[in-house]
Amino acid sequence: RLCLAFDDSVINQLHTLLISYFPLHRAASATSAFKSSELRQESKTVAERLVSRYTELQARKISLMLRKSVDSVNWAKMKEPKDVRLALTLVVESILVVNSELLMIVGPDPNPLQTKPAEKPAWPKRGVTTYSRREIDRLFAQKIQLFTPVSFQHSSLLTAVIRLSLKSLIECVRLQTIGPFGFQQIQVDAHYLRLVLRPFVNDESVLDTLADELITSAADRCPDPQPLDQSVVDQICEARRSKAPGGSSFS
């Protein structure tokens, strides 16, 4: 934010002061040595590097939490899901902390995002395996860019953190052997993330695609995936949201 302030006003003010402090016959040589356009560009470059580094560190921190949460579970012997996993609620809380920090760093977006209700995946009657193959083909066709440039906007930065974190979760799931109840738990967790993170992304299609990819990756690692009815998933996720501080404040 300091670098942006230099870019926006400080450098121009210094330029003006430099002209006022030097005699007229020396102003030309003084101002020619003070190349404000180059300094402004350098300030902007430094700000971009700092923001990229911040995004990377926050995503890495949350990714580590997700990796530990996946590796600590025996997915092949899980019981029938009754709630969202506690680790996922802690991850969401960490993302909310990043959200608050970004609001202090760059402020809110000039045009607040308008969110739509989360889409509910339609499970085909032929089973999840067929769905999985079709969806994975679609996902590879879309090819989400993980390291897309981020702008100095709150939603862009937070979306980058969420995108990288969820991609790490997907890669961890792809290394597991998952039983039917384990698959159902991931189905519940993915829908919960889809619901609570939707207000914080600047491209809802990215969130939907990553949530779908998480489920299809789990289906590929499960010999007999048996998805829960969507009404059951909705009930579990809404019950968890009602327990969050402030009730359904994520919606």
DANORCOR-V383684 format. One record per backbone hydrogen bond with DSSP energy under -0.5 kcal/mol. NH is the residue of the N-H (numbers start at 1). CO is the residue of the C=O. E is the energy in kcal/mol with one decimal. If there is no record, write none. Layout:
# DANORCOR-V383684
{{NH/CO/E} {NH/CO/E}}
This chain:
# DANORCOR-V383684
{{5/1/-2.0} {6/2/-2.2} {7/3/-2.2} {8/4/-2.8} {9/5/-2.7} {10/5/-1.9} {11/6/-2.0} {13/9/-2.3} {14/10/-2.6} {15/11/-2.2} {16/12/-2.1} {17/13/-2.6} {18/14/-2.4} {19/15/-1.7} {20/16/-2.0} {21/17/-2.0} {22/18/-1.1} {26/23/-1.4} {27/23/-0.9} {27/24/-0.7} {28/24/-0.6} {30/26/-2.3} {31/27/-2.9} {32/28/-1.8} {33/29/-1.3} {34/30/-1.0} {35/33/-1.1} {36/34/-1.3} {39/35/-1.9} {40/36/-2.7} {41/37/-1.9} {42/38/-2.3} {43/39/-2.4} {44/40/-2.2} {45/41/-2.3} {46/42/-2.4} {47/43/-2.2} {48/44/-2.2} {49/45/-2.1} {50/46/-2.4} {51/47/-2.4} {52/48/-2.4} {53/49/-2.3} {54/50/-2.5} {55/51/-2.6} {56/52/-2.3} {57/53/-2.5} {58/54/-2.4} {59/55/-2.3} {60/56/-2.3} {61/57/-2.2} {62/58/-2.3} {63/59/-2.5} {64/60/-2.0} {65/61/-1.6} {66/62/-2.2} {67/63/-2.7} {68/64/-2.3} {69/65/-2.0} {70/66/-1.8} {71/67/-2.7} {72/68/-1.5} {73/70/-1.3} {75/73/-1.1} {77/74/-1.3} {78/75/-0.6} {88/85/-0.8} {89/85/-1.3} {90/86/-2.0} {91/87/-1.9} {92/88/-2.3} {93/89/-2.0} {94/90/-1.9} {95/91/-2.1} {96/92/-2.1} {97/93/-1.7} {98/94/-2.1} {99/95/-2.4} {100/96/-2.1} {101/97/-2.4} {102/98/-2.6} {103/99/-1.8} {104/100/-1.5} {105/101/-1.9} {106/102/-2.9} {107/102/-0.9} {107/103/-0.6} {112/110/-0.6} {115/113/-0.7} {121/119/-0.6} {123/121/-0.7} {127/124/-1.5} {131/127/-1.4} {132/128/-3.6} {133/129/-2.2} {134/130/-2.0} {135/131/-2.8} {136/132/-2.6} {137/133/-1.9} {138/134/-1.8} {139/135/-2.7} {140/136/-2.5} {141/137/-1.5} {142/138/-1.9} {143/139/-2.6} {146/144/-0.7} {148/145/-0.7} {153/151/-1.8} {157/153/-2.2} {158/154/-2.4} {159/155/-2.3} {160/156/-1.7} {161/157/-1.8} {162/158/-2.4} {163/159/-3.0} {164/160/-2.3} {165/161/-2.1} {166/162/-2.6} {167/163/-1.9} {168/164/-1.7} {169/165/-1.9} {170/166/-2.3} {171/167/-2.1} {172/168/-2.0} {173/169/-2.2} {174/170/-1.8} {175/172/-1.4} {176/173/-1.8} {178/176/-0.6} {178/221/-2.4} {179/75/-2.0} {183/179/-2.5} {184/180/-2.0} {185/181/-2.2} {186/182/-2.0} {187/183/-2.2} {188/184/-2.2} {189/185/-2.8} {190/186/-2.8} {191/187/-1.8} {192/188/-2.2} {193/189/-2.4} {194/190/-2.1} {195/191/-2.1} {196/192/-2.6} {197/193/-2.0} {198/194/-0.6} {200/197/-1.9} {201/198/-1.2} {206/203/-1.0} {207/203/-1.1} {208/204/-2.5} {209/205/-2.4} {210/206/-2.4} {211/207/-2.4} {212/208/-2.3} {213/209/-2.4} {214/210/-2.1} {215/211/-1.7} {216/212/-2.7} {217/213/-2.3} {218/214/-1.8} {219/215/-2.3} {220/216/-1.8} {221/217/-0.9} {221/218/-0.5} {222/219/-1.1} {223/178/-0.6} {225/222/-0.6} {232/229/-0.9} {233/229/-1.8} {234/230/-2.7} {235/231/-1.9} {236/232/-2.3} {237/233/-2.4} {238/234/-2.6} {239/235/-2.0} {240/236/-1.9} {241/237/-2.4} {242/238/-1.9} {243/239/-0.7} {243/240/-0.8} {244/240/-0.6} {244/241/-0.8} {247/244/-2.2} {249/247/-0.8} {251/248/-1.3}}
